[in-house]
Amino acid sequence: MDGLFSLQGKIALVTGASRGLGQGIAIGLAEAGAEVIGVGTRSLEDTKEKVEAAGGVFHEIIKDLSKTGAAAELGKEAIELTGRVDILLNNAGIIRRSDLEDFSDEDWMEVIQVNQHAVFQLSREIGKHMLSNGSGKIINIASMLSYQGGLKVPAYTASKHAVAGLTKSFANEWGSRGINVNAIAPGYMATDNTAPIRDNPERNDYITSRIPQGRWGTPEDLKGAAIFLASDASNYVNGHILCVDGGWMSS
């Protein structure tokens, strides 16, 4: 069973790895044996230290995925850096909050660029490389808002619905060619993105009351799902969106 979940000898590219969910997943993949390329808009020294403390190897790429063409550039840079990429984890994401009637075009376009367009571009570029190798694992980070509408976050909701659709579309095209494409839909996680909600006592109490496990999730809670979808244990899992939500969707 250890071999089934082992990532020894694999190279994983993780976007948005400087903190939060991305950092937690990067550490988890390293703990399972993967060499990690972490991507962020600023220094990833903290992630590097934690990956190396877990016995892993870490490479850093600074890249702003809100810039046009940055995701395609990233794919080429990552392959040049390590020679190959076996696992792609599309985690980078941003959120903008505003009443719908005041939501700006600028905020809309920035969220769609990072959360949706960059996922498409990077998956396409790394996918070409994986096709040439005959194998690969692509894991997207979806959301509870891949299923629901949310409040004051129209661009985020649209982008996360799109991530779910892209996951299924890519899986349909590449599943027979050695590439597994799946997604993780985290529930309500204690990260910087959700700080405004957790700081609102009424919203925080309502959300916590809806979670059967009675607490918000943490980056640690995503490690197992990420390792599963990155490993041979999930070789017959394709186009699936795995909810890691403490039971939110069943409540």
LINFEN-V683090 format. One record per residue. SS is DSSP state (H for helix, E for strand, C for the rest). Layout:
# LINFEN-V683090
ss = (SS,SS)
This chain:
# LINFEN-V683090
ss = (C,H,H,H,H,C,C,C,C,C,E,E,E,E,E,C,C,C,C,H,H,H,H,H,H,H,H,H,H,H,H,C,C,C,E,E,E,E,E,E,C,C,C,C,H,H,H,H,H,H,H,H,H,C,C,C,C,E,E,E,E,E,C,C,C,C,C,C,C,H,H,H,H,H,H,H,H,H,H,H,H,H,C,C,C,C,E,E,E,E,C,C,C,C,C,C,C,C,C,H,H,H,C,C,H,H,H,H,H,H,H,H,H,H,H,H,H,H,H,H,H,H,H,H,H,H,H,H,H,H,H,H,H,C,C,E,E,E,E,E,E,C,C,H,H,H,C,C,C,C,C,C,C,H,H,H,H,H,H,H,H,H,H,H,H,H,H,H,H,H,H,H,H,H,H,H,H,C,E,E,E,E,E,E,E,E,C,C,E,C,C,H,H,H,H,H,H,H,C,C,H,H,H,H,H,H,H,H,H,H,C,C,C,C,C,C,E,C,H,H,H,H,H,H,H,H,H,H,H,H,C,H,H,H,C,C,C,C,C,C,E,E,E,E,C,C,C,H,H,H,C)
